[in-house]
């Protein structure tokens, strides 16, 4: 017990700082995502649009995956912040690329097309996994 308490006292503030920074990055990422999407996710979700709920939930997972790897593999806050921003940019660019290549995505999501939502999220999560692996070092 004597060795655990000093370690906890030293490590807990670092853990809280890094975890909080990662949560802030996730919040920034989902906020940026909602700004660039051609549809209003909040309104659609309030209206019970399952496709919009899938897209937002899947996007949160896709944004969190590379951030989680950074959090797990970094010991320096700056490393988490820099590579976290890079990971978020990659994920947002992925969404932009899918939007350009998947014609009519806005209409499909607004109409509640679950198949379109799943394809979008599948691509985002696949890229997130590769993104996480690439930044894992």
Helices and strands as residue ranges (DSSP letters): H 2-36, H 41-46, H 50-73, H 77-101, H 105-110, H 114-135
